[in-house]
Amino acid sequence: MFPFFTKSYCGWDFCQPESRKAHQENKLKFLKWIRDDLETRLAGLNAAIQTIERQINQDQDPAS
């Protein structure tokens, strides 16, 4: 799914496959980064929705 999941670590003049543990740690780090990014975006969307709902409710209230 993600290209780096199958990539090997390459030094300056040699390539050596990652160990299974290092590969899993890199994958976990990347997936946590994606989750954190999505949580941030979701918080922004929720705030925008709440703002619009509040504006709609204020428009429906009779003017004093």
N, CA, C and O atoms as a Tripos MOL2 file, in Angstrom:
@<TRIPOS>MOLECULE
protein
  256   255    64     0     0
PROTEIN
NO_CHARGES

@<TRIPOS>ATOM
      1 N           0.8320   -1.1870    0.0000 N.3       1 MET1
      2 CA          0.0000    0.0000    0.0000 C.3       1 MET1
      3 C           0.8760    1.2500    0.0000 C.2       1 MET1
      4 O           0.6890    2.1270   -0.8430 O.2       1 MET1
      5 N           1.8170    1.3460    0.9180 N.am      2 PHE2
      6 CA          2.7180    2.4780    0.9500 C.3       2 PHE2
      7 C           4.0760    2.0070    0.4470 C.2       2 PHE2
      8 O           4.5450    0.9440    0.8540 O.2       2 PHE2
      9 N           4.7090    2.7690   -0.4190 N.am      3 PRO3
     10 CA          5.9350    2.3080   -1.0560 C.3       3 PRO3
     11 C           7.0570    1.9710   -0.0840 C.2       3 PRO3
     12 O           7.8190    1.0360   -0.3320 O.2       3 PRO3
     13 N           7.1800    2.7250    1.0360 N.am      4 PHE4
     14 CA          8.3060    2.4660    1.9020 C.3       4 PHE4
     15 C           8.1650    1.1610    2.6660 C.2       4 PHE4
     16 O           9.1380    0.6810    3.2470 O.2       4 PHE4
     17 N           6.9720    0.5750    2.6770 N.am      5 PHE5
     18 CA          6.7830   -0.6830    3.3910 C.3       5 PHE5
     19 C           7.5880   -1.8140    2.7650 C.2       5 PHE5
     20 O           7.8910   -2.7960    3.4420 O.2       5 PHE5
     21 N           7.9370   -1.6990    1.4990 N.am      6 THR6
     22 CA          8.6910   -2.7500    0.8380 C.3       6 THR6
     23 C          10.1170   -2.3190    0.5270 C.2       6 THR6
     24 O          10.8840   -3.0840   -0.0570 O.2       6 THR6
     25 N          10.4760   -1.1000    0.9130 N.am      7 LYS7
     26 CA         11.7770   -0.5440    0.5850 C.3       7 LYS7
     27 C          12.8420   -1.0380    1.5620 C.2       7 LYS7
     28 O          12.5540   -1.2910    2.7310 O.2       7 LYS7
     29 N          14.0540   -1.1700    1.0800 N.am      8 SER8
     30 CA         15.1860   -1.5280    1.9260 C.3       8 SER8
     31 C          15.9290   -0.2640    2.3250 C.2       8 SER8
     32 O          15.8260    0.7680    1.6610 O.2       8 SER8
     33 N          16.6680   -0.3550    3.3990 N.am      9 TYR9
     34 CA         17.5180    0.7520    3.7990 C.3       9 TYR9
     35 C          18.7840    0.7090    2.9600 C.2       9 TYR9
     36 O          19.4500   -0.3240    2.8860 O.2       9 TYR9
     37 N          19.1130    1.8110    2.3370 N.am     10 CYS10
     38 CA         20.3160    1.8750    1.5130 C.3      10 CYS10
     39 C          21.2650    2.9020    2.0970 C.2      10 CYS10
     40 O          20.8880    4.0560    2.3000 O.2      10 CYS10
     41 N          22.4950    2.4900    2.3680 N.am     11 GLY11
     42 CA         23.5310    3.3990    2.8260 C.3      11 GLY11
     43 C          24.1500    4.0820    1.6250 C.2      11 GLY11
     44 O          23.5820    4.0630    0.5340 O.2      11 GLY11
     45 N          25.3160    4.6890    1.8190 N.am     12 TRP12
     46 CA         25.9550    5.4250    0.7300 C.3      12 TRP12
     47 C          26.3430    4.5120   -0.4270 C.2      12 TRP12
     48 O          26.0530    4.8130   -1.5850 O.2      12 TRP12
     49 N          26.9900    3.4110   -0.1180 N.am     13 ASP13
     50 CA         27.4590    2.5590   -1.2110 C.3      13 ASP13
     51 C          27.0700    1.0910   -1.0210 C.2      13 ASP13
     52 O          27.6700    0.2040   -1.6270 O.2      13 ASP13
     53 N          26.0770    0.8420   -0.1890 N.am     14 PHE14
     54 CA         25.5940   -0.5270   -0.0380 C.3      14 PHE14
     55 C          24.1190   -0.5060    0.3380 C.2      14 PHE14
     56 O          23.6130    0.4900    0.8550 O.2      14 PHE14
     57 N          23.4470   -1.5970    0.0770 N.am     15 CYS15
     58 CA         22.0460   -1.7380    0.4750 C.3      15 CYS15
     59 C          21.9190   -2.9710    1.3480 C.2      15 CYS15
     60 O          22.4370   -4.0390    1.0210 O.2      15 CYS15
     61 N          21.2370   -2.8100    2.4390 N.am     16 GLN16
     62 CA         21.0160   -3.9360    3.3370 C.3      16 GLN16
     63 C          19.5450   -3.9270    3.7230 C.2      16 GLN16
     64 O          19.0220   -2.8870    4.1230 O.2      16 GLN16
     65 N          18.8690   -5.0640    3.6110 N.am     17 PRO17
     66 CA         17.4510   -5.0970    3.9640 C.3      17 PRO17
     67 C          17.2390   -4.7430    5.4360 C.2      17 PRO17
     68 O          18.0480   -5.0910    6.2960 O.2      17 PRO17
     69 N          16.1520   -4.0570    5.7050 N.am     18 GLU18
     70 CA         15.8110   -3.7270    7.0830 C.3      18 GLU18
     71 C          15.4860   -4.9950    7.8440 C.2      18 GLU18
     72 O          15.0130   -5.9740    7.2670 O.2      18 GLU18
     73 N          15.7380   -4.9720    9.1290 N.am     19 SER19
     74 CA         15.2940   -6.0850    9.9550 C.3      19 SER19
     75 C          13.7710   -6.0000   10.0700 C.2      19 SER19
     76 O          13.1790   -4.9400    9.8670 O.2      19 SER19
     77 N          13.1640   -7.1030   10.3900 N.am     20 ARG20
     78 CA         11.7010   -7.1280   10.5300 C.3      20 ARG20
     79 C          11.2510   -6.1350   11.6010 C.2      20 ARG20
     80 O          10.2590   -5.4290   11.4180 O.2      20 ARG20
     81 N          11.9780   -6.0800   12.7200 N.am     21 LYS21
     82 CA         11.6060   -5.1690   13.7970 C.3      21 LYS21
     83 C          11.7020   -3.7150   13.3470 C.2      21 LYS21
     84 O          10.7950   -2.9270   13.6170 O.2      21 LYS21
     85 N          12.7770   -3.3500   12.6720 N.am     22 ALA22
     86 CA         12.9380   -1.9730   12.2020 C.3      22 ALA22
     87 C          11.8390   -1.6230   11.2070 C.2      22 ALA22
     88 O          11.3040   -0.5140   11.2280 O.2      22 ALA22
     89 N          11.5100   -2.5600   10.3450 N.am     23 HIS23
     90 CA         10.4520   -2.3410    9.3570 C.3      23 HIS23
     91 C           9.1160   -2.1010   10.0570 C.2      23 HIS23
     92 O           8.3810   -1.1800    9.7000 O.2      23 HIS23
     93 N           8.8060   -2.9250   11.0490 N.am     24 GLN24
     94 CA          7.5460   -2.7740   11.7810 C.3      24 GLN24
     95 C           7.5250   -1.4530   12.5500 C.2      24 GLN24
     96 O           6.4880   -0.7920   12.6170 O.2      24 GLN24
     97 N           8.6630   -1.0660   13.1310 N.am     25 GLU25
     98 CA          8.7200    0.2010   13.8710 C.3      25 GLU25
     99 C           8.5000    1.3830   12.9450 C.2      25 GLU25
    100 O           7.8030    2.3320   13.3050 O.2      25 GLU25
    101 N           9.0900    1.3350   11.7490 N.am     26 ASN26
    102 CA          8.8870    2.4060   10.7800 C.3      26 ASN26
    103 C           7.4380    2.4750   10.3250 C.2      26 ASN26
    104 O           6.8740    3.5600   10.1860 O.2      26 ASN26
    105 N           6.8440    1.3220   10.0960 N.am     27 LYS27
    106 CA          5.4420    1.2850    9.6780 C.3      27 LYS27
    107 C           4.5530    1.8620   10.7850 C.2      27 LYS27
    108 O           3.6530    2.6550   10.5110 O.2      27 LYS27
    109 N           4.8080    1.4620   12.0320 N.am     28 LEU28
    110 CA          4.0180    1.9590   13.1600 C.3      28 LEU28
    111 C           4.1470    3.4750   13.2990 C.2      28 LEU28
    112 O           3.1560    4.1730   13.5120 O.2      28 LEU28
    113 N           5.3710    3.9730   13.1790 N.am     29 LYS29
    114 CA          5.5980    5.4160   13.2710 C.3      29 LYS29
    115 C           4.8220    6.1570   12.1870 C.2      29 LYS29
    116 O           4.1970    7.1820   12.4550 O.2      29 LYS29
    117 N           4.8640    5.6350   10.9630 N.am     30 PHE30
    118 CA          4.1590    6.2590    9.8520 C.3      30 PHE30
    119 C           2.6500    6.2320   10.0640 C.2      30 PHE30
    120 O           1.9790    7.2390    9.8360 O.2      30 PHE30
    121 N           2.1100    5.1030   10.4950 N.am     31 LEU31
    122 CA          0.6710    4.9870   10.6980 C.3      31 LEU31
    123 C           0.1920    5.8940   11.8340 C.2      31 LEU31
    124 O          -0.9010    6.4550   11.7590 O.2      31 LEU31
    125 N           0.9990    6.0400   12.8770 N.am     32 LYS32
    126 CA          0.6380    6.9610   13.9650 C.3      32 LYS32
    127 C           0.6470    8.4060   13.4750 C.2      32 LYS32
    128 O          -0.1860    9.2170   13.8820 O.2      32 LYS32
    129 N           1.6080    8.7200   12.5870 N.am     33 TRP33
    130 CA          1.6490   10.0640   12.0230 C.3      33 TRP33
    131 C           0.3860   10.3330   11.2100 C.2      33 TRP33
    132 O          -0.1960   11.4140   11.3030 O.2      33 TRP33
    133 N          -0.0410    9.3500   10.4110 N.am     34 ILE34
    134 CA         -1.2670    9.4970    9.6200 C.3      34 ILE34
    135 C          -2.4600    9.6960   10.5540 C.2      34 ILE34
    136 O          -3.2940   10.5710   10.3240 O.2      34 ILE34
    137 N          -2.5390    8.8780   11.6140 N.am     35 ARG35
    138 CA         -3.6560    9.0010   12.5650 C.3      35 ARG35
    139 C          -3.6880   10.3880   13.1890 C.2      35 ARG35
    140 O          -4.7480   11.0090   13.2650 O.2      35 ARG35
    141 N          -2.5350   10.8790   13.6350 N.am     36 ASP36
    142 CA         -2.4890   12.1980   14.2660 C.3      36 ASP36
    143 C          -2.9210   13.2910   13.2920 C.2      36 ASP36
    144 O          -3.6310   14.2240   13.6690 O.2      36 ASP36
    145 N          -2.4890   13.1700   12.0400 N.am     37 ASP37
    146 CA         -2.8750   14.1410   11.0190 C.3      37 ASP37
    147 C          -4.3820   14.1060   10.7880 C.2      37 ASP37
    148 O          -5.0220   15.1520   10.6770 O.2      37 ASP37
    149 N          -4.9460   12.9080   10.7170 N.am     38 LEU38
    150 CA         -6.3900   12.7830   10.4940 C.3      38 LEU38
    151 C          -7.1830   13.3000   11.6880 C.2      38 LEU38
    152 O          -8.2430   13.9020   11.5140 O.2      38 LEU38
    153 N          -6.6750   13.0700   12.9040 N.am     39 GLU39
    154 CA         -7.3540   13.6010   14.0890 C.3      39 GLU39
    155 C          -7.3830   15.1230   14.0660 C.2      39 GLU39
    156 O          -8.3820   15.7360   14.4420 O.2      39 GLU39
    157 N          -6.2940   15.7260   13.6280 N.am     40 THR40
    158 CA         -6.2320   17.1830   13.5330 C.3      40 THR40
    159 C          -7.2410   17.6940   12.5120 C.2      40 THR40
    160 O          -7.9640   18.6570   12.7670 O.2      40 THR40
    161 N          -7.2830   17.0370   11.3520 N.am     41 ARG41
    162 CA         -8.2410   17.4480   10.3150 C.3      41 ARG41
    163 C          -9.6770   17.2560   10.7850 C.2      41 ARG41
    164 O         -10.5370   18.0950   10.5150 O.2      41 ARG41
    165 N          -9.9410   16.1540   11.4850 N.am     42 LEU42
    166 CA        -11.2870   15.8890   11.9850 C.3      42 LEU42
    167 C         -11.7090   16.9370   13.0060 C.2      42 LEU42
    168 O         -12.8620   17.3660   13.0130 O.2      42 LEU42
    169 N         -10.7880   17.3490   13.8620 N.am     43 ALA43
    170 CA        -11.1050   18.3990   14.8410 C.3      43 ALA43
    171 C         -11.4800   19.6950   14.1330 C.2      43 ALA43
    172 O         -12.3990   20.3940   14.5580 O.2      43 ALA43
    173 N         -10.7740   20.0150   13.0620 N.am     44 GLY44
    174 CA        -11.1060   21.2140   12.2870 C.3      44 GLY44
    175 C         -12.4690   21.1160   11.6390 C.2      44 GLY44
    176 O         -13.2350   22.0800   11.6340 O.2      44 GLY44
    177 N         -12.7730   19.9450   11.0890 N.am     45 LEU45
    178 CA        -14.0940   19.7440   10.4770 C.3      45 LEU45
    179 C         -15.2070   19.8440   11.5140 C.2      45 LEU45
    180 O         -16.2420   20.4600   11.2610 O.2      45 LEU45
    181 N         -14.9960   19.2440   12.6730 N.am     46 ASN46
    182 CA        -16.0070   19.3070   13.7340 C.3      46 ASN46
    183 C         -16.2410   20.7450   14.1810 C.2      46 ASN46
    184 O         -17.3820   21.1370   14.4280 O.2      46 ASN46
    185 N         -15.1820   21.5310   14.2850 N.am     47 ALA47
    186 CA        -15.3240   22.9360   14.6710 C.3      47 ALA47
    187 C         -16.0920   23.7060   13.6080 C.2      47 ALA47
    188 O         -16.9350   24.5370   13.9450 O.2      47 ALA47
    189 N         -15.8210   23.4520   12.3330 N.am     48 ALA48
    190 CA        -16.5360   24.1400   11.2530 C.3      48 ALA48
    191 C         -18.0190   23.7580   11.2730 C.2      48 ALA48
    192 O         -18.8840   24.6160   11.0940 O.2      48 ALA48
    193 N         -18.3070   22.4910   11.4880 N.am     49 ILE49
    194 CA        -19.7040   22.0360   11.5490 C.3      49 ILE49
    195 C         -20.4320   22.7000   12.7070 C.2      49 ILE49
    196 O         -21.5570   23.1740   12.5500 O.2      49 ILE49
    197 N         -19.7860   22.7360   13.8760 N.am     50 GLN50
    198 CA        -20.4220   23.3670   15.0380 C.3      50 GLN50
    199 C         -20.6690   24.8550   14.8030 C.2      50 GLN50
    200 O         -21.7000   25.3820   15.2210 O.2      50 GLN50
    201 N         -19.7570   25.5240   14.1520 N.am     51 THR51
    202 CA        -19.9260   26.9500   13.8570 C.3      51 THR51
    203 C         -21.1160   27.1760   12.9410 C.2      51 THR51
    204 O         -21.9320   28.0660   13.1810 O.2      51 THR51
    205 N         -21.2140   26.3760   11.8960 N.am     52 ILE52
    206 CA        -22.3390   26.5320   10.9590 C.3      52 ILE52
    207 C         -23.6570   26.1820   11.6350 C.2      52 ILE52
    208 O         -24.6550   26.8720   11.4260 O.2      52 ILE52
    209 N         -23.6830   25.1230   12.4440 N.am     53 GLU53
    210 CA        -24.9160   24.7670   13.1630 C.3      53 GLU53
    211 C         -25.3250   25.8880   14.1080 C.2      53 GLU53
    212 O         -26.5100   26.2000   14.2240 O.2      53 GLU53
    213 N         -24.3450   26.5010   14.7890 N.am     54 ARG54
    214 CA        -24.6550   27.6080   15.6940 C.3      54 ARG54
    215 C         -25.2100   28.8020   14.9210 C.2      54 ARG54
    216 O         -26.1450   29.4580   15.3800 O.2      54 ARG54
    217 N         -24.6390   29.0860   13.7510 N.am     55 GLN55
    218 CA        -25.1200   30.1970   12.9300 C.3      55 GLN55
    219 C         -26.5350   29.9290   12.4290 C.2      55 GLN55
    220 O         -27.3650   30.8370   12.3960 O.2      55 GLN55
    221 N         -26.8120   28.6910   12.0390 N.am     56 ILE56
    222 CA        -28.1610   28.3320   11.5820 C.3      56 ILE56
    223 C         -29.1620   28.5070   12.7130 C.2      56 ILE56
    224 O         -30.2470   29.0500   12.5090 O.2      56 ILE56
    225 N         -28.7950   28.0440   13.9150 N.am     57 ASN57
    226 CA        -29.6980   28.1750   15.0600 C.3      57 ASN57
    227 C         -29.9390   29.6310   15.4270 C.2      57 ASN57
    228 O         -31.0460   29.9890   15.8320 O.2      57 ASN57
    229 N         -28.9170   30.4790   15.2920 N.am     58 GLN58
    230 CA        -29.0910   31.9040   15.5890 C.3      58 GLN58
    231 C         -30.0070   32.5610   14.5540 C.2      58 GLN58
    232 O         -30.7910   33.4480   14.8920 O.2      58 GLN58
    233 N         -29.9090   32.1300   13.3050 N.am     59 ASP59
    234 CA        -30.7630   32.6810   12.2570 C.3      59 ASP59
    235 C         -32.2200   32.2800   12.4610 C.2      59 ASP59
    236 O         -33.1240   33.0160   12.0660 O.2      59 ASP59
    237 N         -32.4550   31.1340   13.0670 N.am     60 GLN60
    238 CA        -33.8310   30.6550   13.2720 C.3      60 GLN60
    239 C         -34.5050   31.3080   14.4740 C.2      60 GLN60
    240 O         -35.7330   31.3590   14.5500 O.2      60 GLN60
    241 N         -33.6940   31.8140   15.4230 N.am     61 ASP61
    242 CA        -34.2700   32.4870   16.6030 C.3      61 ASP61
    243 C         -34.8990   33.8210   16.1670 C.2      61 ASP61
    244 O         -34.3370   34.5410   15.3410 O.2      61 ASP61
    245 N         -36.0680   34.1360   16.7320 N.am     62 PRO62
    246 CA        -36.6960   35.4300   16.3650 C.3      62 PRO62
    247 C         -35.8420   36.5930   16.8830 C.2      62 PRO62
    248 O         -35.2580   36.5230   17.9650 O.2      62 PRO62
    249 N         -35.7880   37.6480   16.0900 N.am     63 ALA63
    250 CA        -35.0020   38.8370   16.4740 C.3      63 ALA63
    251 C         -35.6540   39.4840   17.6710 C.2      63 ALA63
    252 O         -36.8790   39.5620   17.7660 O.2      63 ALA63
    253 N         -34.8070   39.9570   18.6000 N.am     64 SER64
    254 CA        -35.3510   40.5880   19.8180 C.3      64 SER64
    255 C         -35.5650   42.0540   19.5900 C.2      64 SER64
    256 O         -36.0160   42.7600   20.4920 O.2      64 SER64
@<TRIPOS>BOND
     1     1     2 1
     2     2     3 1
     3     3     4 2
     4     3     5 am
     5     5     6 1
     6     6     7 1
     7     7     8 2
     8     7     9 am
     9     9    10 1
    10    10    11 1
    11    11    12 2
    12    11    13 am
    13    13    14 1
    14    14    15 1
    15    15    16 2
    16    15    17 am
    17    17    18 1
    18    18    19 1
    19    19    20 2
    20    19    21 am
    21    21    22 1
    22    22    23 1
    23    23    24 2
    24    23    25 am
    25    25    26 1
    26    26    27 1
    27    27    28 2
    28    27    29 am
    29    29    30 1
    30    30    31 1
    31    31    32 2
    32    31    33 am
    33    33    34 1
    34    34    35 1
    35    35    36 2
    36    35    37 am
    37    37    38 1
    38    38    39 1
    39    39    40 2
    40    39    41 am
    41    41    42 1
    42    42    43 1
    43    43    44 2
    44    43    45 am
    45    45    46 1
    46    46    47 1
    47    47    48 2
    48    47    49 am
    49    49    50 1
    50    50    51 1
    51    51    52 2
    52    51    53 am
    53    53    54 1
    54    54    55 1
    55    55    56 2
    56    55    57 am
    57    57    58 1
    58    58    59 1
    59    59    60 2
    60    59    61 am
    61    61    62 1
    62    62    63 1
    63    63    64 2
    64    63    65 am
    65    65    66 1
    66    66    67 1
    67    67    68 2
    68    67    69 am
    69    69    70 1
    70    70    71 1
    71    71    72 2
    72    71    73 am
    73    73    74 1
    74    74    75 1
    75    75    76 2
    76    75    77 am
    77    77    78 1
    78    78    79 1
    79    79    80 2
    80    79    81 am
    81    81    82 1
    82    82    83 1
    83    83    84 2
    84    83    85 am
    85    85    86 1
    86    86    87 1
    87    87    88 2
    88    87    89 am
    89    89    90 1
    90    90    91 1
    91    91    92 2
    92    91    93 am
    93    93    94 1
    94    94    95 1
    95    95    96 2
    96    95    97 am
    97    97    98 1
    98    98    99 1
    99    99   100 2
   100    99   101 am
   101   101   102 1
   102   102   103 1
   103   103   104 2
   104   103   105 am
   105   105   106 1
   106   106   107 1
   107   107   108 2
   108   107   109 am
   109   109   110 1
   110   110   111 1
   111   111   112 2
   112   111   113 am
   113   113   114 1
   114   114   115 1
   115   115   116 2
   116   115   117 am
   117   117   118 1
   118   118   119 1
   119   119   120 2
   120   119   121 am
   121   121   122 1
   122   122   123 1
   123   123   124 2
   124   123   125 am
   125   125   126 1
   126   126   127 1
   127   127   128 2
   128   127   129 am
   129   129   130 1
   130   130   131 1
   131   131   132 2
   132   131   133 am
   133   133   134 1
   134   134   135 1
   135   135   136 2
   136   135   137 am
   137   137   138 1
   138   138   139 1
   139   139   140 2
   140   139   141 am
   141   141   142 1
   142   142   143 1
   143   143   144 2
   144   143   145 am
   145   145   146 1
   146   146   147 1
   147   147   148 2
   148   147   149 am
   149   149   150 1
   150   150   151 1
   151   151   152 2
   152   151   153 am
   153   153   154 1
   154   154   155 1
   155   155   156 2
   156   155   157 am
   157   157   158 1
   158   158   159 1
   159   159   160 2
   160   159   161 am
   161   161   162 1
   162   162   163 1
   163   163   164 2
   164   163   165 am
   165   165   166 1
   166   166   167 1
   167   167   168 2
   168   167   169 am
   169   169   170 1
   170   170   171 1
   171   171   172 2
   172   171   173 am
   173   173   174 1
   174   174   175 1
   175   175   176 2
   176   175   177 am
   177   177   178 1
   178   178   179 1
   179   179   180 2
   180   179   181 am
   181   181   182 1
   182   182   183 1
   183   183   184 2
   184   183   185 am
   185   185   186 1
   186   186   187 1
   187   187   188 2
   188   187   189 am
   189   189   190 1
   190   190   191 1
   191   191   192 2
   192   191   193 am
   193   193   194 1
   194   194   195 1
   195   195   196 2
   196   195   197 am
   197   197   198 1
   198   198   199 1
   199   199   200 2
   200   199   201 am
   201   201   202 1
   202   202   203 1
   203   203   204 2
   204   203   205 am
   205   205   206 1
   206   206   207 1
   207   207   208 2
   208   207   209 am
   209   209   210 1
   210   210   211 1
   211   211   212 2
   212   211   213 am
   213   213   214 1
   214   214   215 1
   215   215   216 2
   216   215   217 am
   217   217   218 1
   218   218   219 1
   219   219   220 2
   220   219   221 am
   221   221   222 1
   222   222   223 1
   223   223   224 2
   224   223   225 am
   225   225   226 1
   226   226   227 1
   227   227   228 2
   228   227   229 am
   229   229   230 1
   230   230   231 1
   231   231   232 2
   232   231   233 am
   233   233   234 1
   234   234   235 1
   235   235   236 2
   236   235   237 am
   237   237   238 1
   238   238   239 1
   239   239   240 2
   240   239   241 am
   241   241   242 1
   242   242   243 1
   243   243   244 2
   244   243   245 am
   245   245   246 1
   246   246   247 1
   247   247   248 2
   248   247   249 am
   249   249   250 1
   250   250   251 1
   251   251   252 2
   252   251   253 am
   253   253   254 1
   254   254   255 1
   255   255   256 2
@<TRIPOS>SUBSTRUCTURE
     1 MET1         2 RESIDUE 1 A MET
     2 PHE2         6 RESIDUE 1 A PHE
     3 PRO3        10 RESIDUE 1 A PRO
     4 PHE4        14 RESIDUE 1 A PHE
     5 PHE5        18 RESIDUE 1 A PHE
     6 THR6        22 RESIDUE 1 A THR
     7 LYS7        26 RESIDUE 1 A LYS
     8 SER8        30 RESIDUE 1 A SER
     9 TYR9        34 RESIDUE 1 A TYR
    10 CYS10       38 RESIDUE 1 A CYS
    11 GLY11       42 RESIDUE 1 A GLY
    12 TRP12       46 RESIDUE 1 A TRP
    13 ASP13       50 RESIDUE 1 A ASP
    14 PHE14       54 RESIDUE 1 A PHE
    15 CYS15       58 RESIDUE 1 A CYS
    16 GLN16       62 RESIDUE 1 A GLN
    17 PRO17       66 RESIDUE 1 A PRO
    18 GLU18       70 RESIDUE 1 A GLU
    19 SER19       74 RESIDUE 1 A SER
    20 ARG20       78 RESIDUE 1 A ARG
    21 LYS21       82 RESIDUE 1 A LYS
    22 ALA22       86 RESIDUE 1 A ALA
    23 HIS23       90 RESIDUE 1 A HIS
    24 GLN24       94 RESIDUE 1 A GLN
    25 GLU25       98 RESIDUE 1 A GLU
    26 ASN26      102 RESIDUE 1 A ASN
    27 LYS27      106 RESIDUE 1 A LYS
    28 LEU28      110 RESIDUE 1 A LEU
    29 LYS29      114 RESIDUE 1 A LYS
    30 PHE30      118 RESIDUE 1 A PHE
    31 LEU31      122 RESIDUE 1 A LEU
    32 LYS32      126 RESIDUE 1 A LYS
    33 TRP33      130 RESIDUE 1 A TRP
    34 ILE34      134 RESIDUE 1 A ILE
    35 ARG35      138 RESIDUE 1 A ARG
    36 ASP36      142 RESIDUE 1 A ASP
    37 ASP37      146 RESIDUE 1 A ASP
    38 LEU38      150 RESIDUE 1 A LEU
    39 GLU39      154 RESIDUE 1 A GLU
    40 THR40      158 RESIDUE 1 A THR
    41 ARG41      162 RESIDUE 1 A ARG
    42 LEU42      166 RESIDUE 1 A LEU
    43 ALA43      170 RESIDUE 1 A ALA
    44 GLY44      174 RESIDUE 1 A GLY
    45 LEU45      178 RESIDUE 1 A LEU
    46 ASN46      182 RESIDUE 1 A ASN
    47 ALA47      186 RESIDUE 1 A ALA
    48 ALA48      190 RESIDUE 1 A ALA
    49 ILE49      194 RESIDUE 1 A ILE
    50 GLN50      198 RESIDUE 1 A GLN
    51 THR51      202 RESIDUE 1 A THR
    52 ILE52      206 RESIDUE 1 A ILE
    53 GLU53      210 RESIDUE 1 A GLU
    54 ARG54      214 RESIDUE 1 A ARG
    55 GLN55      218 RESIDUE 1 A GLN
    56 ILE56      222 RESIDUE 1 A ILE
    57 ASN57      226 RESIDUE 1 A ASN
    58 GLN58      230 RESIDUE 1 A GLN
    59 ASP59      234 RESIDUE 1 A ASP
    60 GLN60      238 RESIDUE 1 A GLN
    61 ASP61      242 RESIDUE 1 A ASP
    62 PRO62      246 RESIDUE 1 A PRO
    63 ALA63      250 RESIDUE 1 A ALA
    64 SER64      254 RESIDUE 1 A SER
